[in-house]
Amino acid sequence: MNILSGFLSLLLTGLGQIRNGSIKKGVVFMVVPLVIVGLFQFGLLSSFKGFVAFLIIALFWKIASIVDSILNDVHEQKGVKSWILAIILIAYYAVPFSFAVKAYRSLSSYASFSIPTTSMQSTLMLGDYVMSKKLKSEGIERGDVVVFLYPGDNETFYVKRSVALPGDTLEINQGKVYVNSVLEKELPSYQKEFNVSVGNTLNPKVLNSIGITEFGYNQYQSSYSIFCTTEQAKKVKAIKGVNAVEKANSDIAGPEIYPYNSDLEWTTDFYGPFVIPKKGMTVFLDTLNYALYSGLIETHESDIAKRNSTYTFKNDYFFMMGDNRKRSADSRYFGLVPAQNIAGKMLYVFWSKDKSRIGLSIN
């Protein structure tokens, strides 16, 4: 049995049919996948089940094209010449395909991202691949896991949790987050820092088995600093040789804390109160407000902030934080995120190094 046509359909769906001389059938096999991709826009990728359904449909169509090509395989002299097939294949991959990919990325309501850091553990883990839905800033709610362009960078995407929305007043007191004077609901996935007193060193594999990947050992104090959820800390306390597990109170201060003004004396655990600017909000730039907003205005508003004058904001802004609260480069460091930088909301994990995470919804 000659399988050359089947191999051509493996390279490009429908190309084997064209080789066999079934031009119309080949075109149908080529066009239908584009229609399937169009289904993306009708919410097929809004859930993991829809994502799996898409993969099944695409795989079925590819197999159908290959099988049909093999069953109807003809010798080259009876079908389309090899040089014509080569031109079709080269043209598809060299020019239109690249344009199609770019067009799809710009027009599609969905985009996928890989997680390169541990700043969102344990909600998102290093090595997760996540599907997101493109949303304008108006569609973002407090607590959503959001993907956005790093402020001042048009290429680097970050993933954090939207803690405070435009117009909200944010304050962090002893590491606890308050928005509009209401204590933030702490999710079980939030990671904190704990000090672990031990009699002997712990086997790293034991900590890894609990899901703890970030820790350090202080040989002088016979203790570990671990970054994990409250539930994981309870499991550590039950390990043989562990004497005590206590929440750490480490705090970071210094010029790297946004808004980069030493007079504010803000730290990662004692921060604010800070009113997040909303489009149309007017402030009087007295000494305090000038320290809070002058850098923001001059960086994102294309205006020069003048002391003792009023200023009306042109954009909405968001305050983002990582769920790994002690080890996250977020708005406490890089500042507020302009509305136009919002790219979308994370939906679910569609692939991961940890196969048990595949299909998890992001909340």
Buried (B, 14 or more C-beta within 10 A) or exposed (E): EEEBBBBBBBEBBBBBBBBBEBEEBBEBBBEBBEEEBEBBEEEBBBBBEBBEBBEEBBEEBBEBBBEBBBEBBBEEEEBBEEEEBEEBBEEBEEEEEEEEEEEBEEEBBBBEBEBEBBBBBBBBBBBBBBBBBBBEBEEBEBBBBBBBBBBEEEEEBBBBBBBBBBBBBBBBEEBEBBBEEEEBEEEEBBBBBBBBBBEEEBEEEBBEEBBBBBBEBEEEEBBBBBBBBEEBBEBBBEBEEBEEBEEBEEEEEEEEBBBBBEEBEBBBBBBBEBBBBBBEBEBEBEEEBBBBBBBBBEEBBEEEBEEEEEBEBBBBBBBBBBBBBBBBBBBBEBBBBBBEBBBBBBBBBBBBEEEEBBBBEBE
